[in-house]
Amino acid sequence: PEYEWQAIAKIPWQSLADVAIRKRTEESQGWYIWQTLREVVQAYGRICRGPTDVGVTYVLDSTFERLIGEGRKYGLMPKFFSEVL
């Protein structure tokens, strides 16, 4: 593999100051969580592109625990991602 580890410094929560984001979130909190979780899962997968790649991802943002808890609450956690936590 090209890299052995990566770090996600900040969870990419979308801004609730954006009127469209706030409105969608008010309609469905699960939508807001999914948007954030999807970006984190995609970032996580960037270190391992092939079946033989191995890498470690460190998440430095303390709101990661909140994201995982909310993802589980709404049943949004991809199975493979749940297994690596």
Secondary structure, 3 states (H helix, E strand, C coil): CCCCEEEECCCCCCCCCCHHHHHHHHHCHHHHHHHHHHHHHHHHHCCCCCCCCCCEEEECCCCHHHHHHHHHHCCCCCHHHHHHC
